[in-house]
Amino acid sequence: MKIETEVQLANMTTFKIGGKASYFALVKNIDELKEVILFAKEKSIPWAVLGGGSNILVSDDGFAGLVIKIEIKGLGFREEGSVVKIAVGAGENWDDLVAMCISRNLYGLENLSGIPGTVGATPVQNIGAYGVEVKDVIESVEVLNTESLETEIILQAKCNFEYRDSIFKKSEGKKYIITRVNFILSQKGIVHIDYKDIKNYFEIKKIAPTLSEVREAVLEIRKGKFPDLKVFGTAGSFFKNPIIKNTEYQSLLLKYPQMPSYKIDENFVKIPLAWVLDNVCNVKGVKNGNVGQYEKQALVLVNFGGASAAEVKKHAEEIVLCVKEKTGIVIELEVQYL
């Protein structure tokens, strides 16, 4: 295994932005991962993990430390009654896994079709789309503890999954590097088509969808909302949908009576931020230099070509400020800064 120096990171991310890593290593197994962590410790430099680079914005100055690109592969299927357990290397492509599971008629991942990135990143972010979150099909996550250099298995209940969040994003989980994710999928399931966009899609088609048809629908819907990564630089949805108290929401309805929401429980609701950006801040399709909001989805920030990380951050700060000034809601980033 080779540890490279002064490696450009921009083309390893979907944003196509960023400077160089002082050190860079591509790891294909746990032994190599241990080796590069020891290297970082010996040099007293920080390290950062890179998967598919689809949810990250790299600084224009790059990263003054070691960037570890995870390419640990491997797939294992095991039937247990009506379910199939799947052990998947963190470096496997996420959407390839989804397609493979659907081809085997396994239920659970179909609504998560088309999300870019690697398998190892999915529990970190607790990725979700169209009414489904990956936490619902994860049995456990295998990690390397970078403090002890021992491998551990973290059960689903210990991953502290929340909306776009997990233990792996919190301080206590920063010592872990995900090496494998273990899923449980059903051989006899039902498709989840209650989410508005999917429901409308099949009401127009007037069919009872199969697994593959749900995947096709999700891919088509995403194509209409998200830019082509071959054309534009982007990390998809840049912000989280805010979750606020129901009492706050009722107050906002007095000013914005059309503001939609999704009930979380008796006390909290989730606000679709795209509606706020489109109808309150009026930024859908707005371009600010080389950066802007995608014309078909206000949640998506786009690098139209030649944008810097500083430009993206400045534009994002303006969005955050607008939402706070007009609604009182403090929104959080979904994209991670490196």
WODA-V321984 format. One record per backbone hydrogen bond with DSSP energy under -1.0 kcal/mol. NH is the residue of the N-H (numbers start at 0). CO is the residue of the C=O. Records with the same first field share a line. If there is no record, write none. Layout:
NH->CO ; CO
This chain:
3->23
5->21
6->20
8->18
11->8
12->9
13->52
18->58
20->6
21->62
22->64
23->3
24->66
26->68
32->28
33->29
34->30
35->31
36->32
37->33
38->34
39->35
40->36
41->37
42->38
44->39
47->65
49->67
56->335
61->58
62->19
64->62
65->45
66->22
67->47
68->24
69->49
70->26
75->86
77->84
79->82
82->79
83->184
84->77
85->182
86->75
87->180
88->73
89->178
90->71
91->88
93->116
96->92
97->93
98->94
99->95
100->96
101->97
102->98
104->101
105->100
106->185
111->108
112->109
114->111
118->91
119->89
121->118
124->120
126->121
128->131
131->128
133->126
135->132
136->133
138->181
139->181
140->153
141->179
142->151
143->176
144->149
145->174
148->144
151->142
153->140
155->138
157->154
158->155
161->164
164->161
166->158
168->165
169->166
172->169
175->172
176->143
178->141
179->141
180->87
181->139
182->85
183->136
184->83
185->106
186->81
198->194
199->195
200->196
201->197
202->198
203->199
204->200
205->201
206->201
213->209
214->210
215->211
216->212
217->213
218->214
219->215
220->216
221->217
222->218
223->219
225->221
230->227
231->227
232->302
233->13
237->298
239->331
243->268
245->266
248->244
249->245
250->246
251->247
252->248
255->251
258->255
261->269
263->267
264->267
268->243
269->261
270->241
272->270
274->271
275->271
276->272
277->273
278->274
279->275
280->275
282->276
285->282
287->290
290->287
291->301
292->285
293->299
299->296
301->291
302->232
303->289
311->307
312->308
313->309
314->310
315->311
316->312
317->313
318->314
319->315
320->316
321->317
322->318
323->319
324->320
325->321
326->322
327->323
333->237
334->237
335->54
337->56
